[in-house]
């Protein structure tokens, strides 16, 4: 295991739930951005792999929701994650960018909300925009 992989493993194992959600969003955003690049370059296999990765992350986010505790917000998020998964499937099957761009925008907006939640929760002296962000795609 390389240095980056050890760093990432430590970060995941020590992260609070809100930080884990942000990591998952970033991973999905990175995968979609990569899939869009592969679509433009005509790399079918890599595009499909990156779409599958983003789809799996969205599935994990959806199945980890606690609708009993989260109520309407959790239900709405589950529906949104389902919508995004369908959009990714359509983009992959039709080999078009627009649905992936839509999902990437939605995830970026949601990430912004989770960064704000984390900042309020932790009352950290580090502003959300100063938070360290290492693209997960660097891990390979």
Buried (B, 14 or more C-beta within 10 A) or exposed (E): EEEEEEEBEEBEEEEEEBBBBBBBBBBBBBBBBBBBEBBEEEBEEBBBBBBBBBBBBBEBBBEEBEEEEEEEEBEEBBEBBEBBBEBBEBBBEEEEBEBBBBBBEBBEEBBBEBBEBBBEEEEEEEEBEEEEEBEBBEBE
